[in-house]
Amino acid sequence: MSDKVYLGRAVGQLSESPALAPVSKVVLLVDDDTAYFAGDETGRTVELTCPYGTQAMANNILASLRAYTYRPIQAQDALLDPAAELGDGLTVGGVYTVLAQTELTFDALMTCDGGAPGKTEQESEYQYQSPVLSDIQHQIARTRSEITKTAEEIRLYVVNEIEGVESELRLTANSLTVQIQSVDGRVSTLSQTLDGFSIKVSDIDGRVGSLSLTVDKFETEVSGLNGAVTKIEQKVDGITLSAQTQGTSSKISLTSQGIEISSADITFQGLVTFEELGGSPGAGSTLINGAWLQTGTVSASFLSGEQILLRPANDWASGVIDITGASTSTSAIELRSFGALRLTGLNGDVFMQAKGMQYLHLVTGVASGTIPSVVVGNGSLLTNNPLAFSLGLPGQKWKTAYLAEPASIGSDANMKHSVSYDTSKYDALFDLLKPVFYRYNHGESGRYHTGFIAQDVEEAVKNAELESTDFAGYLKDQKTGEYSLRYEEFISLCVDQIQKLKQRVKKLEGIE
């Protein structure tokens, strides 16, 4: 309220109504689709129209209206101050309310009719006309239409200047065209002739969608930015689907004679079944002519080609089966792995065989009734890097070696250096050796073995005041700490001691 006006009893007639229930809810209408709500349903609801309304505005209006009680009155022939304005506080007949309506009458006393009408809805802060009349005048102010008629056509045109939208309909004897266009450049057009009809919708960024239908063809097209276009074309003899962008294109053509698919990249997902395929180069065969075929599983009676690439999903090649050359043949098949390589026979043996029946056979033992074995047939087991590798390791020993002939150990003089025939420093070691008999923890027969304990040999070396480098008869693995012995190292000690004993015996017996 701006100012306060006091009338008292200076009215010809005063009509009063009970105070209305307080305002508990405000509805702020922005347009047909948007509204903001504040409050609840415990009291009266006030609806207001405001194109620029917000939720904060609805909350503030409710907070202001809740502080007041509205008392409807109607004063006739009131001596109202001419300076009074709508919205001023009004005291009349002991009732304080708001001056919400005035109607001046120009008589000698300059009286007027006014008061606070008992209406529960306001179109604006101080309503001066009905909501219906206000809405009609608002629509008329922003909408304009026209109809023109000639001998050739009828044209209907409607423009909404506030919203920037215009619509046009043109009717001739041969065609009907409807177009809706916005000020920002969006356009939709429908055109119908005796031969067919078409629809086209375009946006301000250059995107266009169109549809056309004739008795011979149905076609839809959507074009976007950067030259992207998708199209569906249907005729009586087939259907064509195509998509293209700058530099790439894909196409699917379906006719009663077949299907043609062309694209830089084709992906099939799910179970794909091909039946009764045929074509060149032979009867009953299918030709796939391309640089790359990617699939999850290939099942075929024969695979023909110069190279098979093995790769996991979303990764580069893990292995290759390739045709290469060889010194022993005109060609060879090479199996390469860029990681580990495993040959597995889950329910049977594994064979590797070459010309002349040289082979490597991994025996499961199921068919032969023997323990699992590795068999090398018609050939020798060799190394291509002499003196570089071992047969077994300290923690991975072979259980038993079965030989038809004694093992041959290299002892050529050309293989040795720092040779000395004076073995006297080993006399004390020989005397400190402790022969024992024992059973193996992993043994199965329960039989006793004779030999030495490697730790005892190590201790004897130390007690004989020898360095560990002076005697290689015992070994200690630096990783596992496990001991082992080279029993052939003890043979020369025994021979040396026997020879010395024989010489002593000869001297004692007086034999020269």
C-alpha positions in Angstrom: 0.0 0.0 0.0 1.3 3.4 -0.9 -0.7 6.0 1.2 -3.7 5.9 3.5 -7.1 7.4 2.9 -9.7 8.1 5.6 -13.4 8.3 4.7 -15.1 7.4 8.0 -18.9 7.8 7.4 -18.5 10.2 4.4 -20.3 7.8 2.1 -23.8 7.6 0.8 -24.1 3.8 1.2 -21.7 1.2 2.6 -21.9 -2.5 1.9 -19.7 -4.9 3.9 -18.8 -8.6 3.5 -17.0 -10.9 6.0 -13.3 -11.0 5.7 -12.0 -13.5 3.2 -9.9 -16.4 4.4 -6.2 -15.5 4.4 -4.1 -16.3 1.3 -2.1 -19.6 1.7 -1.1 -20.4 -1.8 0.1 -18.4 -4.9 0.1 -19.8 -8.5 2.3 -17.8 -10.8 1.4 -18.6 -14.5 4.2 -18.0 -17.0 2.7 -19.7 -20.1 0.5 -22.7 -21.0 3.3 -25.1 -20.0 5.1 -23.4 -17.1 3.8 -22.4 -13.6 5.4 -21.8 -10.2 3.6 -22.8 -7.0 4.1 -21.5 -3.4 2.2 -22.4 -0.2 -0.5 -25.0 0.5 -4.3 -25.5 0.2 -5.2 -24.5 3.8 -6.5 -21.0 2.7 -7.3 -19.1 -0.5 -5.3 -19.4 -3.7 -4.3 -16.4 -5.7 -3.5 -17.0 -9.4 -1.4 -14.4 -11.3 -0.1 -14.3 -14.9 3.4 -13.1 -15.4 5.6 -14.1 -18.5 8.7 -13.3 -16.4 7.7 -15.1 -13.3 10.1 -17.2 -11.2 9.8 -19.5 -8.1 11.5 -16.8 -6.0 8.8 -14.3 -7.1 6.0 -16.7 -6.2 7.5 -17.2 -2.7 7.9 -13.4 -2.2 4.3 -12.7 -3.2 3.0 -15.4 -0.8 5.1 -14.0 2.0 3.6 -10.5 1.4 0.0 -11.6 1.1 0.0 -13.8 4.2 0.5 -10.7 6.4 -2.9 -9.2 5.3 -6.6 -10.0 5.7 -8.8 -8.9 2.8 -12.2 -7.3 3.8 -14.5 -6.8 0.8 -16.5 -3.5 1.0 -18.4 -1.3 -1.5 -18.8 2.4 -0.8 -21.2 4.5 -3.0 -21.3 8.3 -3.3 -18.1 8.5 -1.3 -16.3 11.8 -0.7 -13.0 10.3 -1.8 -9.8 12.4 -2.0 -9.1 12.9 -5.7 -5.4 12.2 -5.1 -6.2 8.7 -3.8 -4.7 5.9 -5.9 -5.5 2.3 -6.3 -3.5 0.4 -3.7 -3.8 3.0 -0.9 -5.1 1.9 2.5 -8.8 2.8 3.0 -10.6 3.3 6.3 -14.4 3.6 5.9 -17.1 2.9 8.4 -14.6 1.5 10.9 -13.2 -1.0 8.4 -9.7 -0.8 7.2 -9.0 -2.4 3.8 -7.4 -1.6 0.4 -8.7 0.8 -2.3 -8.9 -1.7 -5.2 -11.6 -0.2 -7.4 -12.9 3.4 -8.1 -15.6 4.7 -10.4 -15.8 8.5 -10.7 -19.0 10.4 -11.2 -18.8 14.0 -12.1 -21.6 15.7 -10.0 -21.6 18.8 -7.9 -20.1 17.0 -4.9 -17.5 15.1 -7.0 -18.5 11.8 -5.3 -17.3 8.4 -6.5 -18.0 4.7 -6.0 -15.1 2.6 -4.8 -13.9 0.0 -2.4 -12.4 -3.5 -2.3 -14.4 -6.0 -4.5 -14.7 -9.6 -3.2 -12.8 -11.3 -6.1 -10.4 -14.0 -5.3 -8.3 -13.9 -8.5 -6.4 -10.9 -9.9 -4.9 -10.6 -13.4 -2.6 -7.8 -12.3 -1.8 -6.0 -9.1 -4.8 -3.6 -9.5 -7.3 -5.2 -11.9 -9.2 -2.8 -14.1 -10.8 -5.3 -16.5 -11.9 -8.9 -16.7 -9.3 -11.7 -17.2 -11.1 -12.9 -20.3 -11.1 -9.4 -21.9 -7.5 -8.8 -21.0 -6.4 -12.1 -22.6 -8.4 -11.5 -25.8 -6.9 -8.0 -26.2 -3.4 -9.4 -25.5 -3.8 -12.1 -28.2 -5.1 -9.6 -30.7 -2.2 -7.3 -30.1 0.4 -9.9 -31.0 -1.3 -12.0 -33.7 -2.2 -10.9 -37.2 -3.8 -13.0 -40.0 -4.9 -12.5 -43.6 -6.7 -14.4 -46.3 -6.3 -13.7 -50.0 -8.1 -15.3 -52.9 -7.5 -15.1 -56.6 -8.6 -17.2 -59.6 -5.5 -19.3 -59.3 -5.1 -19.8 -55.5 -6.3 -19.3 -52.0 -3.7 -18.1 -49.4 -4.1 -18.1 -45.7 -1.4 -16.3 -43.7 -0.9 -16.0 -39.9 1.9 -14.2 -38.1 2.7 -13.9 -34.4 5.0 -10.9 -34.2 5.8 -11.4 -30.5 6.9 -15.0 -30.8 8.4 -14.5 -34.3 6.4 -17.3 -36.0 4.5 -17.3 -39.2 2.3 -19.9 -41.0 1.1 -20.0 -44.6 -1.2 -22.3 -46.5 -1.5 -22.1 -50.3 -4.2 -24.0 -52.2 -4.3 -24.3 -56.0 -6.0 -26.7 -58.4 -2.9 -28.8 -58.6 -1.2 -28.5 -55.2 -1.5 -27.8 -51.5 1.4 -26.3 -49.6 1.7 -25.6 -45.9 4.7 -23.9 -44.4 5.6 -22.8 -40.8 8.7 -20.6 -40.3 10.3 -18.9 -37.3 12.3 -15.7 -37.3 15.5 -17.7 -36.3 15.3 -19.7 -39.6 13.5 -22.9 -38.7 11.2 -24.0 -41.4 8.8 -27.0 -41.9 7.0 -27.5 -45.2 4.3 -30.0 -46.4 3.5 -30.1 -50.1 0.9 -32.3 -51.8 0.3 -32.7 -55.6 -1.6 -35.2 -57.7 1.6 -37.3 -58.0 2.5 -37.4 -54.3 3.4 -35.4 -51.3 6.6 -34.3 -49.5 7.5 -33.1 -46.0 10.7 -31.1 -45.2 11.9 -29.8 -41.9 15.1 -27.6 -41.5 16.8 -26.1 -38.5 19.0 -23.0 -38.1 22.2 -25.0 -38.0 21.7 -26.6 -41.4 20.1 -29.9 -40.4 17.4 -31.0 -42.7 14.9 -33.9 -42.6 12.7 -34.7 -45.6 10.1 -37.4 -46.7 8.6 -37.8 -50.1 6.0 -40.3 -51.4 4.9 -41.1 -54.9 3.3 -44.1 -56.5 6.7 -45.4 -57.6 8.9 -44.4 -54.7 9.1 -43.7 -50.9 12.2 -41.8 -49.8 13.4 -40.3 -46.5 16.5 -38.3 -45.9 18.2 -36.7 -42.9 21.2 -34.4 -43.4 23.4 -32.8 -40.7 26.6 -31.0 -40.3 29.9 -31.8 -42.0 28.1 -33.4 -45.0 26.5 -36.2 -43.0 23.5 -37.7 -44.8 21.4 -40.8 -44.2 18.8 -42.0 -46.7 16.1 -44.7 -47.1 14.7 -45.3 -50.6 12.0 -47.9 -51.3 10.8 -48.8 -54.8 8.8 -51.7 -56.1 12.0 -53.7 -57.0 14.0 -53.1 -53.8 15.0 -51.0 -50.7 18.2 -49.1 -50.3 19.7 -47.7 -47.1 22.7 -45.4 -47.3 24.8 -43.2 -45.0 27.7 -40.9 -45.8 30.0 -38.3 -44.3 32.9 -36.5 -45.6 35.2 -39.2 -47.2 33.2 -42.3 -46.0 30.0 -44.0 -47.1 28.0 -47.1 -46.4 25.1 -48.7 -48.4 22.7 -51.7 -48.1 20.6 -52.7 -51.1 17.9 -55.3 -50.9 16.2 -56.8 -53.9 14.6 -60.1 -54.8 17.8 -61.1 -56.4 20.1 -60.5 -53.4 21.5 -58.2 -50.8 24.5 -55.9 -51.4 26.4 -54.4 -48.4 29.3 -52.0 -49.0 31.1 -50.1 -46.2 34.6 -49.3 -45.0 33.8 -51.2 -41.7 31.1 -53.8 -41.2 30.2 -55.2 -37.7 27.9 -58.1 -37.0 26.9 -58.6 -33.3 25.2 -61.7 -32.0 24.6 -65.1 -33.6 25.0 -64.9 -37.4 24.0 -67.9 -39.5 24.7 -68.2 -43.3 23.0 -71.0 -45.1 23.2 -72.4 -48.7 26.0 -70.0 -49.7 27.5 -70.5 -53.1 29.8 -68.7 -55.5 33.2 -68.6 -57.1 35.9 -69.8 -57.1 34.3 -73.3 -56.8 30.8 -74.8 -56.5 29.4 -74.5 -53.0 32.1 -72.0 -51.9 31.8 -68.4 -50.8 34.2 -65.6 -51.7 35.0 -62.9 -49.1 37.3 -60.4 -50.9 38.8 -58.0 -48.4 41.9 -57.2 -46.4 40.4 -57.9 -42.9 37.7 -60.2 -41.5 37.1 -60.0 -37.8 34.9 -62.4 -35.9 34.7 -64.3 -32.6 34.7 -67.9 -33.9 35.3 -69.4 -37.3 34.2 -73.0 -37.9 35.2 -74.6 -41.2 36.3 -77.9 -42.6 39.4 -76.2 -44.2 41.2 -72.9 -43.7 43.2 -71.7 -46.7 45.6 -68.8 -46.7 49.2 -67.7 -46.2 48.9 -66.3 -42.7 46.5 -66.7 -39.7 46.7 -63.9 -37.1 45.8 -64.8 -33.5 44.7 -61.9 -31.3 42.6 -61.4 -28.1 39.8 -58.9 -28.0 40.8 -55.2 -28.1 44.5 -56.0 -28.5 47.1 -56.5 -31.2 48.3 -59.8 -32.4 49.4 -62.4 -29.8 50.5 -65.0 -32.3 50.8 -65.9 -36.0 50.6 -69.0 -38.0 52.6 -68.2 -41.1 54.0 -69.9 -44.3 57.8 -69.3 -44.4 60.9 -70.8 -46.1 63.2 -73.4 -44.6 66.7 -74.8 -45.4 65.4 -78.4 -45.4 62.3 -77.8 -47.5 60.8 -75.3 -50.0 58.3 -74.1 -47.4 57.6 -74.3 -43.7 54.7 -73.4 -41.4 55.8 -71.3 -38.5 53.9 -70.9 -35.3 55.0 -67.7 -33.5 53.8 -66.4 -30.2 54.6 -62.8 -29.0 54.1 -64.0 -25.4 54.1 -67.6 -24.1 53.4 -70.7 -26.2 51.4 -73.7 -25.0 50.6 -76.9 -26.9 47.9 -78.8 -25.0 46.2 -82.2 -25.6 43.4 -82.1 -23.0 42.3 -85.8 -23.6 45.2 -87.3 -25.6 48.9 -87.3 -26.4 50.8 -84.5 -28.2 53.0 -85.4 -31.2 55.7 -83.4 -33.0 57.0 -85.3 -36.1 59.4 -84.6 -38.9 60.6 -86.4 -42.1 62.4 -89.6 -41.3 60.0 -90.3 -38.3 62.1 -88.2 -35.9 59.5 -87.0 -33.4 58.7 -85.7 -29.9 55.9 -87.5 -28.2 54.2 -86.3 -25.0 52.6 -89.5 -23.6 49.6 -89.2 -21.3 50.0 -92.8 -20.2 46.3 -93.5 -20.5 46.4 -95.6 -23.7 49.7 -97.4 -23.0 49.1 -97.9 -19.3 52.4 -96.3 -18.4 53.3 -93.2 -16.5 53.2 -89.9 -18.4 56.4 -89.6 -20.5 58.2 -87.5 -23.1 59.5 -89.7 -25.9 62.1 -88.7 -28.4 62.1 -91.1 -31.3 64.6 -91.9 -34.0 66.9 -89.1 -33.0 69.1 -87.6 -30.4 68.2 -84.9 -27.8 70.7 -82.2 -28.4 71.6 -78.6 -27.5 72.5 -75.9 -29.9 74.5 -74.0 -27.3 77.1 -76.3 -25.8 78.2 -75.8 -22.1 75.4 -73.2 -21.7 72.5 -75.1 -20.1 71.8 -77.8 -17.6 69.5 -80.9 -17.6 67.4 -80.1 -14.6 68.0 -77.5 -11.8 68.9 -77.8 -8.1 65.2 -77.5 -7.1 63.9 -79.5 -10.1 65.9 -82.7 -10.2 65.2 -85.7 -12.4 64.3 -88.7 -10.2 66.3 -91.4 -12.0 68.3 -91.6 -15.2 68.2 -95.0 -17.0 71.1 -95.5 -19.4 72.1 -98.5 -21.5 75.7 -97.4 -21.4 77.7 -95.3 -18.9 77.4 -91.6 -19.2 80.1 -90.0 -21.1 81.7 -87.0 -19.4 83.9 -84.6 -21.3 87.5 -84.9 -20.1 89.6 -83.8 -23.0 92.9 -82.1 -22.1 91.9 -79.3 -24.5 88.9 -78.6 -22.2 91.1 -78.0 -19.1 93.7 -75.6 -17.7 95.7 -75.0 -14.5 96.4 -78.7 -14.4 98.5 -80.0 -11.4 99.5 -83.6 -10.6 100.4 -82.8 -7.0 97.3 -83.8 -5.0 99.0 -83.9 -1.6 96.8 -81.1 -0.2 93.8 -83.4 -0.5 95.3 -86.1 1.8 93.7 -84.5 4.9 90.4 -84.1 3.1 90.3 -87.8 2.2 91.0 -88.7 5.9 88.1 -86.4 7.0 85.5 -87.8 4.7 82.7 -89.7 6.5 81.1 -92.4 4.4 77.5 -93.2 5.5 74.5 -95.3 4.5 71.0 -93.9 4.4 67.5 -94.0 3.0 66.0 -91.3 0.8 62.9 -89.4 2.1 61.3 -89.7 -1.3 62.3 -93.4 -1.7 59.7 -96.0 -2.3 61.7 -99.3 -2.0 63.0 -98.8 1.5 66.5 -99.9 0.4 69.7 -98.3 1.9 72.2 -96.2 -0.1 75.8 -95.5 0.6 77.6 -92.2 0.0 78.3 -89.0 1.7 76.4 -86.1 3.3 77.1 -82.9 1.4 77.2 -80.8 4.6 79.8 -83.2 6.0 81.9 -82.8 2.9 81.7 -79.0 3.2 82.9 -79.3 6.9 85.7 -81.7 5.9 86.9 -79.1 3.3 87.1 -76.4 5.9 88.8 -78.7 8.5 91.4 -79.7 5.9 92.1 -75.9 5.5 91.0 -75.9 1.9 89.0 -73.1 0.2 85.6 -73.8 -1.3 87.2 -73.2 -4.7 89.7 -76.0 -4.0 87.1 -78.8 -4.2 84.1 -78.9 -6.6 82.8 -82.1 -5.2 80.0 -80.4 -3.3 77.6 -77.7 -4.5 75.3 -75.3 -2.6 72.5 -73.5 -4.6 72.6 -69.8 -3.7 68.8 -69.4 -4.2 67.4 -72.5 -2.5 70.3 -73.3 -0.1 70.1 -77.0 -1.2 73.3 -79.1 -1.3 74.3 -81.7 -3.8 77.5 -83.8 -4.6 79.5 -84.7 -7.7 80.5 -88.2 -6.9 82.9 -88.5 -9.8 85.1 -85.9 -8.0 85.8 -88.5 -5.3 87.0 -91.2 -7.7 90.4 -89.4 -8.3 90.9 -89.0 -4.5 90.3 -92.7 -4.0 92.8 -93.6 -6.8 95.4 -91.2 -5.4 95.1 -92.7 -1.9 95.2 -96.3 -3.3 98.3 -95.5 -5.3 100.0 -94.0 -2.2 99.0 -97.0 -0.1 100.5 -99.4 -2.7 103.8 -97.5 -2.6 103.9 -97.7 1.2 103.1 -101.4 1.0 106.0 -102.0 -1.4 108.4 -100.2 0.9 107.3 -102.1 3.9 107.6 -105.4 2.1 110.9 -104.4 0.7 109.8 -104.6 -2.8 111.6 -102.3 -5.1 
